[in-house]
Amino acid sequence: MKKQIMGLLVSIFFIFVFTSGVYAKTITLRFAHQNPDTGLSSTQCVDPWLRKVEEATKGQVKIQAFYGQTLAKGKDMWNATKTGITDIAWCFHGYWPGMTPLSDVISLPALPFKSAEKGSEVLWKLYEQFPEIQNEYKDVKVLLFYTSEPYSLITIKKQVKTVEDMKGMKIRMSGGPSTDMVKALGGVPMLIPMPDNYISLQKGVIDGMGAPWEAIHVWRFYEVVDYYTEVPFPAVYFSIAMNKNKWNSLPKDIQDAIMSVGGEFGSKFWGKNFFDLMKAEGVKKIKEQGQGDHIYELTQEEREKWIEIGGRPVWEQWVKTMEAQGHKNARQILETTIKLAQE
């Protein structure tokens, strides 16, 4: 009897040791990001969220962060994620026009949301609601989406105050509907990766660009830009995506823990902390440069003119284009976007 009890205790001991070893095993995931690690968006958003993942998994997941394009270039992030060069990546969809066309609805100009937190919430809800949008991300696992606030127009040499001022100006935009808006307004859209815009502005390769306040601060555009105009420009959007095979290799409890800080919660967190909190810092820097009086907001009359010329027509063109590509519910997606943005 004693031998049986002893044998049972030994078996329980080895089972405990074995299972403890399994659950105590640390999973290291590589995270690739375009921006420098010293930027406020990294210190106030990216780093805290990566810690949230580690905390949610109770330390079973550790994130090895590669900032400043050290693991993959910004424009290569999507393929780097799909092929497993990185496990998780920051993906800016403006780099790949036409790749996720239904998701581009959130980048239409003059939509009725003012904060990145709200835009991020809307995009995640669209993803949850429409299988056609989910299908655009079938090659990866989306952990969250986030958007910028609607872009501001920053320029060198002259302040833009009217539609007429836009005529012939070379304006860097991020592809998709935003380039359509610039064309409609009489400008010349330019597609340039974000890290190359400082020197492009400095050398006059472009006359200006659409930019969120986060980028104005992080990329130090305030050093080379003279004027800032608040216009009904589009927002842009991003995904935090994971290699599908790596995701599928994770235990279910780890997947659930990661998504507890992803999904709608993570989307709103990134929108708020990556973009919304940056405006005050951006304005502060501009004032330090002695250009506080160079921030201009369109009159309401002029704003409506921009929306009529470069806003609503772009909405309609987007619907027509999507329908022509076989997306019969494109108008429903647009109407749902507007409704969610107004809530």
Residue pairs with C-beta under 8 A, 6 or more apart in sequence:
23 60
24 60
25 60
26 59
26 60
26 61
26 62
27 57
27 60
27 61
27 62
27 250
27 254
28 61
28 62
28 63
28 64
29 61
29 62
29 63
29 64
29 87
29 88
29 242
29 246
30 63
30 64
30 66
30 71
30 86
30 87
30 88
31 50
31 63
31 64
31 65
31 66
31 86
31 87
31 88
31 89
31 90
32 66
32 70
32 71
32 72
32 77
32 80
32 81
32 85
32 86
32 88
32 89
32 90
33 42
33 46
33 65
33 66
33 67
33 68
33 89
33 90
34 68
34 69
34 73
34 74
34 77
34 90
34 92
34 194
34 195
35 41
35 42
35 46
35 67
35 68
35 90
35 218
36 42
36 67
36 68
36 218
37 43
37 47
37 65
37 67
37 68
39 217
39 218
40 214
40 217
40 218
40 278
40 281
41 214
41 218
41 273
41 274
41 275
41 278
42 67
44 273
44 274
44 277
45 269
45 270
45 273
45 274
46 65
46 90
46 274
47 65
48 273
49 261
49 266
49 269
49 270
49 273
50 63
50 65
52 261
52 269
53 61
53 63
53 257
53 258
53 261
54 61
54 62
54 63
56 257
56 258
56 260
56 261
57 254
57 257
57 258
58 257
60 254
60 257
61 254
61 257
61 258
63 88
66 72
66 86
69 195
71 80
71 85
71 86
72 80
72 85
72 86
72 89
73 193
74 92
74 95
74 193
74 194
74 195
75 95
75 96
75 193
77 86
77 89
77 90
77 91
77 92
77 95
78 89
78 91
78 95
78 96
78 99
78 140
78 241
79 85
80 86
80 89
81 88
81 89
81 91
81 140
81 241
81 242
81 243
82 139
82 140
82 243
82 244
83 243
84 243
84 245
84 246
86 243
87 242
87 243
87 246
88 143
88 240
88 241
88 242
88 243
89 240
89 241
89 242
90 238
90 240
91 238
91 239
91 240
91 241
92 174
92 194
92 236
92 238
93 99
93 100
93 103
93 104
93 236
93 237
93 238
93 239
94 107
94 173
94 174
94 175
94 176
94 178
94 236
94 237
95 174
95 175
95 193
96 175
97 175
97 176
97 179
97 191
98 176
99 136
100 133
100 136
100 137
101 136
101 176
101 321
101 322
101 325
101 327
102 130
102 132
102 133
102 136
102 322
102 327
102 330
102 333
103 123
103 126
103 127
103 133
103 136
103 237
104 176
104 177
104 318
105 126
105 318
105 333
105 334
105 337
106 119
106 122
106 123
106 126
106 147
106 235
106 237
106 337
107 174
107 176
107 177
107 178
107 234
107 235
107 236
107 237
108 177
108 234
108 311
108 314
108 315
108 318
108 334
108 337
109 150
109 177
109 178
109 181
109 232
109 233
109 234
109 307
109 310
109 311
109 314
110 150
110 232
110 234
110 306
110 307
110 310
110 311
110 312
111 119
111 150
111 234
111 235
111 337
111 338
111 341
112 338
112 341
112 342
113 119
113 122
113 150
113 235
113 341
114 149
114 150
115 149
115 271
115 272
115 276
116 146
116 147
116 148
116 149
116 212
116 235
116 271
116 272
116 274
116 275
116 276
117 268
117 271
117 272
117 276
118 271
118 341
119 146
119 147
119 148
119 149
119 235
119 237
119 271
119 341
120 144
120 145
120 146
120 147
120 267
120 268
120 270
120 271
120 272
121 264
121 267
121 268
121 271
121 340
122 147
122 337
122 340
122 341
123 145
123 146
123 147
123 237
123 267
124 144
124 145
124 263
124 264
124 267
125 264
125 340
126 133
126 333
126 336
126 337
126 340
127 133
127 134
127 137
127 142
127 145
129 336
130 329
130 333
130 336
132 327
132 329
132 333
133 333
137 239
137 241
139 244
140 239
140 241
140 242
140 243
140 244
141 241
141 242
141 243
141 244
141 247
142 239
142 240
142 241
142 242
143 239
143 240
143 241
143 242
143 258
143 259
143 262
143 263
143 266
144 239
144 240
144 262
144 263
144 266
144 267
144 270
145 237
145 238
145 239
145 240
145 267
146 237
146 238
146 240
146 267
146 270
146 271
146 274
146 275
147 235
147 236
147 237
147 238
147 271
147 275
148 212
148 214
148 235
148 236
148 237
148 275
149 212
149 213
149 235
149 275
149 276
149 279
150 232
150 233
150 234
150 235
151 178
151 210
151 211
151 212
151 231
151 233
151 234
151 235
151 236
152 210
152 211
152 212
152 213
152 216
152 228
152 229
152 230
152 231
152 233
153 160
153 171
153 208
153 209
153 210
153 228
153 229
153 230
153 231
153 233
154 208
154 209
154 210
154 211
154 216
154 221
154 225
154 227
154 228
154 229
155 169
155 207
155 208
155 225
155 226
155 227
155 229
156 201
156 204
156 207
156 208
156 224
156 225
156 226
156 227
157 207
157 226
158 165
158 226
158 227
159 165
159 226
159 227
159 229
159 294
159 296
160 166
160 169
160 208
160 227
160 229
160 231
160 296
161 229
161 296
161 298
161 302
162 302
162 305
163 185
163 186
163 302
163 305
163 306
163 309
163 310
164 186
166 182
166 185
166 186
166 187
167 186
167 187
168 186
168 187
168 188
169 186
169 187
169 188
169 207
169 208
170 187
170 188
170 190
170 205
170 206
170 207
170 208
171 182
171 187
171 188
171 189
171 190
171 206
171 207
171 208
171 209
171 210
172 189
172 190
172 191
172 192
172 197
172 200
172 206
172 208
172 209
172 210
173 179
173 181
173 182
173 189
173 190
173 191
173 209
173 210
174 191
174 210
174 236
175 191
177 234
177 314
177 318
178 189
178 210
178 233
178 234
178 236
179 189
179 191
180 314
180 317
180 318
181 233
181 234
181 310
181 311
181 314
182 188
182 189
182 210
182 310
183 189
184 309
184 310
184 313
184 314
185 306
185 309
185 310
190 200
190 205
190 206
190 209
192 200
192 205
192 206
192 209
194 215
194 219
195 219
197 206
197 209
197 211
197 219
197 221
198 219
198 220
198 221
198 223
198 224
199 205
200 206
201 208
201 209
201 221
201 224
201 225
202 224
208 225
208 227
209 221
210 233
210 234
211 221
212 235
212 236
212 275
212 278
213 275
213 278
213 279
213 281
213 282
213 283
214 274
214 275
214 278
214 282
215 221
216 222
216 225
216 228
216 282
216 285
216 286
217 278
217 281
217 282
217 285
218 278
222 282
222 285
222 286
222 289
222 291
223 289
226 291
226 294
227 291
227 294
227 296
228 286
228 291
228 294
228 295
228 296
229 295
229 296
229 297
229 298
230 295
230 296
230 297
230 298
231 298
231 303
231 306
232 298
232 303
232 306
232 307
232 310
232 311
238 270
240 262
240 266
240 270
247 255
250 258
261 269
283 292
283 295
286 292
286 294
286 295
298 306
315 334
318 330
318 334
319 330
319 331
319 334
322 330
322 333
323 330
323 331
327 333
